[in-house]
Amino acid sequence: MIKQLNVRHIRHHALRAICDRLGPGHAFALRAVEREGGAVIVRVNSGGNALAVEPWLRRRGYHAEYDYRGNPDGYGCAVKVTVPS
């Protein structure tokens, strides 16, 4: 069971999910991974990549959900990752 959020691990999993979907060499699709309060926000360049990252993280024990606020610059999508309750 996941007890804490490690930004480096979440970034690694997000990259794996995107490369699994698009193939190697698509790391540019992951725009940012950053802490926001008690959550980690994974910012990607498309809804398809958000839909790949979300279940990938869930299967690994994280609570992940599409973040409807999106990205500050209006480009791409975001996934909010928290510790399961």
C-alpha positions in Angstrom: 0.0 0.0 0.0 1.3 3.5 -0.9 1.9 5.6 2.2 3.6 8.6 0.7 4.0 10.4 -2.6 7.4 10.3 -4.1 7.6 12.8 -7.1 10.5 10.9 -8.7 8.6 7.6 -8.6 5.4 9.1 -10.0 7.4 10.8 -12.8 9.0 7.4 -13.6 5.6 5.7 -13.8 4.0 8.5 -15.8 6.9 8.2 -18.4 6.5 4.5 -18.6 2.7 4.8 -19.2 3.3 7.4 -22.0 6.0 5.3 -23.6 3.8 2.2 -23.4 1.1 4.1 -25.2 3.3 6.0 -27.8 6.5 4.1 -28.0 10.0 5.2 -26.9 11.2 8.7 -27.5 8.0 10.5 -26.4 9.2 11.8 -23.0 8.3 15.3 -24.3 4.6 14.4 -23.7 5.2 14.6 -20.0 5.2 18.4 -19.3 5.8 18.5 -15.6 5.4 16.6 -12.3 5.0 18.9 -9.3 3.8 18.9 -5.7 0.6 20.8 -4.9 -0.3 20.6 -1.2 -0.9 17.0 -0.3 -1.0 15.9 -3.9 1.3 15.5 -6.9 0.1 16.9 -10.3 1.2 15.1 -13.4 1.0 17.5 -16.4 0.8 15.9 -19.9 0.3 17.2 -23.4 -2.9 15.5 -24.3 -6.1 13.8 -22.9 -5.0 10.5 -24.4 -1.8 10.6 -22.3 -3.8 11.5 -19.2 -6.0 8.5 -19.8 -2.9 6.3 -20.1 -1.2 7.7 -16.9 -4.3 7.6 -14.7 -4.9 3.8 -14.8 -1.2 3.0 -14.8 -0.8 4.8 -11.5 -4.0 3.3 -10.1 -2.7 -0.2 -10.8 0.4 0.6 -8.8 -1.6 1.6 -5.8 -1.9 5.4 -6.2 -5.2 7.3 -6.2 -5.2 9.1 -9.5 -7.9 11.2 -11.1 -8.2 13.5 -14.1 -7.8 17.1 -12.9 -10.4 19.2 -14.6 -8.5 22.4 -13.9 -6.0 21.4 -16.6 -2.7 23.2 -17.0 -2.1 26.8 -16.2 -1.2 27.7 -19.8 -4.3 26.0 -21.1 -2.3 23.4 -23.1 -2.7 19.7 -22.3 -4.2 17.9 -19.3 -3.4 17.0 -15.8 -3.7 14.0 -13.4 -4.0 14.6 -9.7 -2.2 11.9 -7.6 -2.9 11.3 -3.9 -2.3 8.6 -1.3 -5.3 6.2 -1.2 -7.4 6.7 1.9 
